[in-house]
Amino acid sequence: MAASGLSRCLSRGPIPTPILSWLLYRKDKPGCSRYYRAAICRKLKVPLAIEEVPTRPIQPDEVRVDVHFCGVNFADILTCQGQYQESPSLPFTPGLELAGQVLEIGTNVSTVKEGDRVISVNNFSTMAEQCIVDQKKLWKIPDGISYQEAAALPVCYGTAILALEQRAWTQPGETVLVTAAAGATGLALIDVASNILQAKVIAAAGSDEKCKLALQRGAKAAVNYSQGNLKEELKKLTGGQGINVVIDAVGGDVCLAALCSLAWEGRMVVIGFAGGAILSIPSNLLLLKNVSAMGVYWTRYQKENFSVFSRCMTSALRYCQEGSIRPYIGGVFKLEEINDAFEHVTQRKTTGKVILSVK
Ligand SMILES: NC(=O)c1ccc[n+]([C@@H]2O[C@H](COP(=O)([O-])OP(=O)(O)OC[C@H]3O[C@@H](n4cnc5c(N)ncnc54)[C@H](OP(=O)(O)O)[C@@H]3O)[C@@H](O)[C@H]2O)c1
């Protein structure tokens, strides 16, 4: 708004607070431009637009981050189609996670400083050149981890660590079945189960190429569930002993076959329904072999149990810095190519983590 516009506004009475703060913030800080590009969902089920949006001043506990990379998650796609468990009000910027550099800190911020390299989880906001987050939701990226690798950690590795360590109590030597195994979360699960927890992973995926990748990334065996009978294959692979831990991201018949394949006192963790069908679990199956079925909704831990959430993030960063885990980046798209990135994921064309390059 030009100065003449401002005086016209003032002559009409009090200015609403958001406009006033924006007007006061118009003086640029070094590195903070007045506008930044962001992916915007204005209407569900239509392609996203890239728009220039005005910056706003940060609050005392907030941090402005210059986004370098942000992860694409299945949840972003579902949210933009109105099919996710959370529905942000329109318009919104999708994106749950980012890796970037601190541009500006609020007056109360003590955890990071300008120039620090950070990752963050911040529901629906990160697919943009800038993102404002509460200081609590930032973790410093240790030396030796690139921005790209760091962007692949929060959601996938956070979920994998939570599901395998905290929920399923996976023990060394146990058999872990991972479905959608060559996907972003799938490969993270294989990495954590094999290399941190010393479990034996059986990967299940929708093509021979995806099975091959899962084997290259640490699975001991793989089953292509688009061919043959998953339950029979799992019986053969475990010598009839069954699976100790199932982490299922697909749902429907795949989930049922996995549940039927659990061993005595096996644990199933449901993390998603990428196939679209939600299984109604026959509870007799739980009783017969004393098995447990549970769920994981990773981002909800931010609200319900932040210390567990934060511990998963710091573990992921530590495992990565130590070289015990290696995120697999399967595709890098530019911010402007966000609709192509979404399409690749929904068409099952991607393997590993897909990230958006924002620079
Ligand atoms: N609960 C949580 O906190 C949490 C956290 C992260 C992810 N998730 C869930 O985990 C799943 C995987 O997410 P992601 O971000 O890692 O995505 P992703 O694995 O990159 O993509 C989804 C995979 O699901 C499989 N799939 C099966 N049926 C499909 C269908 N009809 N359409 C598309 N894909 C299908 C595909 O593998 P195949 O071709 O091998 O079948 C595909 O590669 C999603 O359901 C997501 O919501 C949940």
The ligand as an ORCA input file, in Angstrom:
! r2SCAN-3c Opt
* xyz 0 1
  N       0.115    -42.002     10.479
  C       1.100    -41.190     10.265
  O       1.493    -40.430     11.127
  C       1.765    -41.228      8.912
  C       3.008    -40.615      8.704
  C       3.591    -40.726      7.422
  C       2.906    -41.406      6.411
  N       1.694    -41.943      6.669
  C       0.950    -42.695      5.650
  O       1.797    -43.647      5.055
  C       1.437    -43.840      3.697
  C       2.647    -43.596      2.835
  O       2.915    -42.197      2.855
  P       4.193    -41.587      2.133
  O       4.091    -40.114      2.299
  O       5.385    -42.305      2.601
  O       3.865    -41.881      0.594
  P       4.574    -42.894     -0.432
  O       4.978    -44.109      0.288
  O       5.557    -42.168     -1.190
  O       3.370    -43.267     -1.448
  C       2.371    -44.100     -1.131
  C       2.660    -45.570     -1.542
  O       1.495    -46.287     -1.193
  C       1.341    -47.357     -2.082
  N      -0.024    -47.437     -2.592
  C      -0.821    -48.507     -2.491
  N      -1.982    -48.275     -3.064
  C      -1.963    -47.040     -3.567
  C      -2.880    -46.234     -4.272
  N      -4.094    -46.680     -4.600
  N      -2.518    -44.998     -4.649
  C      -1.317    -44.516     -4.324
  N      -0.392    -45.217     -3.626
  C      -0.712    -46.479     -3.256
  C       2.314    -47.150     -3.237
  O       3.340    -48.124     -3.113
  P       3.185    -49.527     -3.881
  O       3.086    -49.203     -5.320
  O       4.415    -50.238     -3.510
  O       1.933    -50.172     -3.334
  C       2.870    -45.755     -3.022
  O       4.203    -45.664     -3.398
  C       0.256    -42.908      3.446
  O      -0.931    -43.626      3.626
  C       0.410    -41.845      4.506
  O      -0.800    -41.217      4.826
  C       1.115    -41.859      7.885
*
